[in-house]
Amino acid sequence: MIAKAQEPKSANAQASTARVAPASPLVLLREDVGSIAVLTLNRPEARNSLSEALLIALGDAFKEISHEPKVRVVVLVANGPAFSAGHDLKEFKSHRSDSDRGRAYFKYIIELCSTVMQQIVNLPQPVVAAVQGVATAAGCQLVGSCDLAVASAAAKFATPGVNIGLFCSTPMVALSRNVARKHAMEMLVTGDMISAQEALRIGLVNRVVAPGTEREEALALGRKIAAKSTHVVKIGKEAFYRQVELGLKDAYRYTAEVMVENMLARDAEEGIDAFIEKREPKWEDC
């Protein structure tokens, strides 16, 4: 199954979903591997920069997947040597001659990108990034927005906007919610590239694997998650992101309510019975 590429929307037509002509290359590919949806960024010639068309395609894919109960996990990969070089700066530059110097278009693209990143967080299914190469700026933001990340030992990460006069303010949101403040600030104000091992040390990725194995490792992680109750994983993912933004007292109050409701779920009853009876649970995802 393939997610089709889409034509860019104008700044004044954000609701448009017109399709690119069939001859146009697909900027996003989809393959279903069992209960795992594999989405592949497919702009290798542009280092998988997040063009308007690619952002729209990602948003559409996440929207579709959110309504597909058969999909239990999403794995995000990329074709070519780079995972993603961030925003397509050539598209930005092409709007400098607009009457407003590109303000409306810049606002539209940044808001579109922010919406896609939030779609990942709000998706019922966990999303695992498999990073084979460089992930910079909004590409690093994309990795940080995913729930989990497996990185090749050859992968590198950076928020280098400061080097070209464009501070990575929106990538900062995902970055600062993954790593400690001083690590995030150092990446943001220096623009320096960090290795996969350093990304592991500071918490930006979950594990580092041999180059060429990151996709299979991400799929293996996905299969482990897919073996759990989707209903319970959905409850947990939503609660995780909500409680982390709350104060301590409110976080405990909220998660206590979540656990009570979770205890009443059929899969919680089955899981506890299976544990006591020393057998494998039979999930009904409810």
Buried (B, 14 or more C-beta within 10 A) or exposed (E): EEBBBBBBBEBEEEEEEEEBEEEEEBBBBBBEEEBBBBBBBBBEEBBBBBBBBBBBBBBBBBEBBBEEEEBBBBBBBBBBEBBBBBBBEEBBEEBEEEEEEBEBBBEBBBEBBBEBBBBBBEBBBBBBBBBBBBBBBBBBBBBBBBBBBBBBBBBBBBBBBBEEEBBBEBBBBBBBBBBEEEBBBBBBEBBBBBBBEBBBBBEBBBBBBEBEBBBEBBBEBBBEBBEBBBBBBBBBBBBEBBBEEEEEEEBEEBBEEBEEEBEEBEBBEBBEEBEEEEEEBEBEBE
